[in-house]
Amino acid sequence: MLATLQDRKPTPPIRITAENDAPVAPDGRFVLYWMTAARRTRWNFALQRAVEHGAALGRPVLVLEALRAGYRWACDRFHRFIIDGMADNQTRLRERGVTCYPYIEPRDGAGRGLVETLAAHAAVVVTDDFPAFFLPRMRKAVAGRLKVRFEAVDSNGLLPMRVAERTFPTAYSFRRFLQKHLAGHLSRPPLPDPLAAMPRGTSAAIPPGITERWTPAALDDPASVVARLPIDHAVPPVMMRGGPEAASARLSAFVDRALPRYAADRNQPELDATSRLSPYLHFGHISSHEVFDRIAAAETWTPDRLAPETSGRRTGWWGMSESAEAFLDQLVTWRELGSNRCLHVDGYDGFEALPAWARKTLADHEFDPREVIYDIDDFEDARTHDPLWNAAQNQLRREGRIHNYLRMLWGKKIFEWSESARAALGTMIALNDKYALDGRDPNSYTAILWVLGLHDRAWGPERPVFGKIRYMSSANTARKYRVRRYIERYSAP
């Protein structure tokens, strides 16, 4: 297991980015950890870095976990999932004697100035390094206003994001890079419990006046909190509970019951044999390091089983079972390929981010007649002629997710039934970001642009509308996989 490979090594420098040129303030009252993306207290490099600063300076750690009201797509579904996690984190931090400051904006902009005000009393500020959505802009804006050292720490994947200084055209090319560079980083995971390294008996005191202006959130009744917020109440919470505790339970269920047959069953919609961990990974409620640690333990894996060849093949490199390797290709290759793109590509979610061959073939077929064209309202309300597509969209609206294989089909049909590829891209992003628990994420944007050729190759024969873009159909899907009961289950919203 990963936990047995480390000897309390410090946070790897390659995971730490200085966001400003300000110095550490040795007379600061505390180390401030501004938790924004890695919303957990375990397996968290950023929290670990804050604890390291605290130990070096002899200062306690203050954890600020805030939730904005005004970001695009803010809704009951996402707020409730995040608040579940905030409650878990508050409980665990209090048990360890660490000061926790949960803050939920009652209205857009109400939290403005909170980080800067706390930072004025801090020795150093640490936050999460996340490469997508509004977080990089928010981090940059705050960095220019802080007068103490501000660090962003990468807890996104097994491979530090900044090891690769370029992007990759295909998953194969990125997989080859991983196989050449990952082994050395597997021996430097985050501490499973960074709070265990904290000295006990001293907690951070929040300076007077701050909590009066920015009232800490009461987390004992999430439904009541969410109901009062100026967010989209038309997107309701789902049955799946958020938070690190639920994430850990979900991981255990997957490893114990579904992992052995993952390779055989994962594409069967009626079996629903996928991990269902992507929402927890997106909101930072669980770490890919912890997931890998559990997979490695189940496989009784040790690093000496890694293959010496770095061929880029999907199987054989890890030295694990077929199912474990199939899952790790999703967890590591595809997920971290998305982080790589978002870090290095401006406009990572735009049409111009597609490869040149894809943009050319789409332009060549832009004016091909479509069998049918739907607008975004038709798509959103699942008003198409295709029962399987409608079922996938209804699952997205109802559960905040689509079965992994059908998610690809969902995107391909939106493209086929839209007036243009650009319009299709806008529809896919809008629906996914509005409803999916794992939307607004590097992995989601990569998957959506894959529909239009990203990280793929040109396919033949050339088809109307699709050109050389990979083709998928509901009829072929129904021939390959059992879908009747899936359609019945999600025939209504």
N, C-alpha and C positions, 0 to 999 in steps of 0.2 A: 504494500500500500504506500501511497505517497507520504502519509504521515510518518512512516518509519524511515524515510529517506533523508529527512532534514535534521539538523542539529541546531535549531534555533538560529538559523542564519538571518541576517538582516534583510530588509526589503531590497531586492535587486535594483541597483541604480538605473538600469534601463527602463524600469517601470515608473520612474519618478521624473516628472517634468516640472521645472520651475516656471510658474506662470507670470512672475514679475521679477524685478531685480532688487526688491527690498530685502533687508537683512532680518534674521531672527531677532526678536526683542527679548533678551534674557530676563528682563524684569516683568514680562507678561504674566498674568495671573494663571493662565491655563493654556493648553493646546486645544485649538478648536478643530474638530472634525466635522465638516459640512457634508453630510451624507446625502447624495443626490441620485446615484445610480446603483451602487453596490449596497443595497438597503438590507444589510444583514450584519450580524456580529460575529459570524464564523467565516473562516476561509476568506478573509477580506484584507488584501494588501494595504488599502488606504487606512483602515482602522489600525492595522499593524504598524504602519508608518507613524501614525499619530501617537500610538503607545510608545514607540521607540523615541520619538521626540520628548514625550513626557518623562520617560525614564532618564534621558540624557540631561534634561533641564531641571529635573526634580519638580515637575508641575503635573497637576491632574489633567485629565482629558475631559472636555465638554463636547458632547455629541449633539449637533443640531440636525434634526431630520425635518425638513420643511416640505410643504406641498402647495404648489401654486394653484390659483383658481383660474387664471386667464390664459393658460396655454391652449393652443388649438386642439380640439377634440376632448377637452376636459369634460367628463361626464360621470354619472353615478357609477358606472361599471368600473372605470379605472380608479376613481377615487376610493371606492370601497375596497378594491383589491390592495391598493397601497396602504390604506388605513389599517387593514388587517395586519399588514407587516409592521407598521409603526407600533401597533399595540404589542406585538411579539417582541420587538426590539426594546421598547420601553421596559417591559417586564424583565428581560434578561439584563439590561444595563443596570436597573435598580437593584437586582439581586447581587450584582457585582460591585455595588457602591459607586457606579459611574453616573455622573450627572447627565440626564437625557432631557433635551429640549425639543419636544415635538411641536411643530407649528403648522397650522393649516390656515391659509389665507381665507378670511371671510368674504373678501371681494378682490377683484383684480387690482393688483398694485399695492395692496395693504401691507405686504411683507417687505416692500422696498426699503432698503436701509438696514434691515436686521443683521445681515451678515457683516456689513461694514461696522456696525455699532459693536457687535461682539468682537470683531477682529481688532478693534481699537484697544481691547483689554487682553488680547492674546499674544503669546510668544511667537506662534506660528500658526498658519491655517493650512489644513490638508483637506482636499476634496477628491472626488472620483473623476477619473479621466474616461469619458464616454464620447465616442466620435460622431454621434448622430442627433437628430431632432434639434431642439432649441438649446440643449445643454452646452455645446461648445461656445455658442454666442453668449450665453449667460455667464459662463466661466470667464470669458475674455472681458466682458463688461465689468465684472466684479474685480478682476485682477488689476485693472487700471485705477481702482479707487482704494486699494489696500496699501497700507504703509508698513506691513510686516510681510515676511516671506510667505508666499502662497504656492503650494505644491499640488499638482494633480497626479494621482497615482492610478496606474492601469491594473485593474482586476478583471479584465474582460475575458481573457482566455488563457489556455495553457502556454501559448507562445506570446511573449510580450509583443504588443502591436508594433513597436518601433524597431524590432529586429529586421523586419523587411522594409527597405527604403523605396520600394516600388510596388506597383500593382501587378496583377497577374491576369492574363487573358482567359484562362480556363482553370477549373478546379484541379485538373491534372497537373498543371504547372505549379500551382500553389501547393498541392500535395507533395510534389517533389521537393519543394523548398522546405516544407515542414519536416519531411523525413530526413533532410540534411541537417536541420538546425534545432529540432525540438528536444532531442534526447538530453542535451545538457541543461535545458530549462526544467525538465521534469524533476530534477533533484532540488529545485528551488521553489517549491509551492509556498503559498501563504500558510501561516500557522493555523491549524484547525480552530484554535481558541486563543486569539490574540489577547483577550482580556485576562487570560491566566498570567500573562507577563506583567500585569500592572501591580504596583504596590498597593496594598490595601490600607484603608483608614483615612484617605484624603480624597474628598470629592470637590469638584469645581463649584465655586459660588458664583451665581449669575449676578452681575452688578445691579445695584438698585435702579429702578425705573424702567428697565428693559422689558420685563414681563408685564408691566402695567400697560405699555404701549403695544407690545406684541404678545397677546395672551396665549400661553401654552394651550395646546389642544387637549380637550378631555376625550379620551379614546374608548371609554367604556360603553358607549352607545353609538357605533358608527353610522347606523341608519339615520338616526336623528341629526348627526353632524352633517351628513351628505345632503339631507333634505333641505337644509337651510342655505346651501351654497348656491351661488349664481353660475351653475354649470348646466350641461345638457342632461335634463332628467328623462329625456325620451330614450336614452340608451341605458337600460336597467342593469343592476348587478346580475351576476351569474351565480349558479349554485356552487361553483368552485371557490373555495376560500383562498385568499391570498396569505402571504407571509412565510417566513422561514420555517415555521413549524409544519404548516401544510405542505410546503415544498419537500421537507425531509420525509414526511409520510408518503408523498407521491413517489419520491425516488425509491423508497423501500419497496413499495408495491410493484413498481416497474422491475426492479432488479430481481425480486424474489419470484414474481409470477410471469412477467411478459418477456423479459430479456432472453431466456433460453430459446424462444420461438420468434424472436424479433425479425430475423432475416426472412423467414418463411411467411410471416403473418402481417408485416407492417403495412403492406399495400392493399390489404383487404379491408374495405370500409366497414363491412359488417362486424368484423372482429375488433376494431378499434384497439389494435395492439401497439400503438405508438406510446412514447413515454409520457406525453402531455406535460413535459417540463418546460416547454418554451415560454409560457407566461412568467414562470418563476425566474428563469434565466434573464428574460427581458427586464423585469423590475428589480433584478439583483437580489431576489430573495434566496437564491441558491447560487453557488459558484460552480463553474465548470470543473474546477479542481476537485471539489467535493464529489461531484458526479463521477469523475474519472476515478477517484479514490475508491468509490463503492464498486464500480465496474471491475477495477483491478483486483479488489479483494474477492469478489465473486469468482473471478477467473484464477485466483491464486497466482497472480501475475507478478513477475519481477522484471526489472529493466533489462536483464541480460537476454530476455526473449525477443527484444527488438531485432529485426532483420538488419544485417549490414548493408544490404542493397537499398538504394534510394531511387527506385524506378518510377515512383508516382502511382503505382497500382493501388486500387482501393482495398485490396485484401492482401494479407500475408505479412505486412510490415510490423504490426503490433505483436504478433505471436499470440493472438487470442482466438477464441472461437469465431465462427462465421458471423453469428449474431452480434457479438460484442464489437467486432470490427466494422460491421455495417452501421451500428449505432454510433461508434466513434467517428466514422466518416461524416456523419451529420453533425455531431457535437463539436468536432474539432475542425475538420476541413471546411465544410460549408459555412458554419457559423463564424469562424475566424476569417474566412475569405471576405465575408461581409464587413467585418470590422476593418480589415485592411483597406477596402475600397473607400469606406466612409472617411477614414483618416486621411487618405491621400488624394481623393477626387473631389474637387469643388463641383457642386451640382450633381452629387452622387445619385440623386433620385430623378434626374431629368433625362429627357429624350437624348440629349447630346452625349450622355454617358454611355450610350450603346456603342458597340464596336462599329467600325466603318462599314464592314460588309453587311451588317444588319440594317443600318440606316439606309444603305443603297438599295437593298432588296425591298425594304418597306416603301421607299420613295418610288421605286419602279412599279409597285402594285397599289399605290395609294388610291388610285381612282378605279380600281377593279370593282365591278358590281358586287354588292353584298346580298346574300340570300334574305337577310332581314337586318334591320338596324333598330336597336333599342337605345333610349336615352338613360341617363343615370338614375332617374326615378324608377324606370322599369326594372333596371338591374337591382336597385336597392330593395324594392318591394317583391323581388323574385317573380316578376311577371314576364317570363319568357315561355317559349313553346317547349322547352326541354325540362322534363321532370327531374332529371339527375342534377342539372345545373341549379334548378330552383331549390332542391334539397340542400345542396352545398351552401347556397346563400342563406337559407333559413337556419342552417346550423351556425353560420357565422353570426347572424343576428341574435339567435337564442343563446348560444354557448360561448361566443367570443372566439371561436376557432373553427377551422375546417380540417377535416381529415387530410393528412399530408399529401397523399397522392391526388385527391380530388381538388386540392388547392391549386395544383398545376393546371388541371382541366378547367377549373373556374376562371383562371386568368386567360387561358387560350380562347375560351368561348367569348369572353368580354372583348378580346381583340377582334375576333371574327365577326362579332355583331355590332361593332362600333363604326362610326363614319371614318375614322382614321386611327392609326397607331398612337398618335399623340393623345387623342381623345380617350382611347382605351387605357393608356397609362394613367391619365388623370383620374379615370373612374376607379381603376384598381387601387390606386393609392388612397383615394378618398374613402372608399368602402372599407378597406383594410385598416386604415388609421382610425376610422370612426368606431368600428366594431371589434376588431381583433385585440385580444389581451396582449398579444405579442407584436402588435403593429408599432409603427414609429421606431423601428429597430433596424440596425444594419442588415440583419439576416432577412428581414421582411422585404426591404428595398431590393436586396440582391435577388430574392426569389421572384419578385414582381418583374424586374427588368429581365430576368432569365426568360420569361414568357416571350419577350421580344428579341431574344438572341444573345443576351449578356452571358458570358462564360459558357457559350455553346458554340457549335460550328454550323456551317451551311449544310442544309439537308436537301436531298433530291428524292423524288422529282419535284421540280418547281411547280408550285400550285397557285391558283388564283388567290388573291388576298394575302396569303401567307408568304408567297414567293419562296425563298429558301429557308424561312423560319421553320423550326420543328413543328409538326402538325400533331394535334391530338383531337380525338372526337369522343363523344359520349357513347356512341355505338361500339367503338373499339374497346372502351373502358368496360362496358357492360359484358363484352365477350371475354375479357381477361379476368374480371373480378366479379364477385357476387355483390350486387347493389340493390336488389329488390327490397330487402328489408330496410336498407338505409333510406331509400326513397320513401317508403311508408313511414318511417320514423320522423322524417323531416319534411313531410309533405305540406305541413302548415308552419307558419312562423312560430 
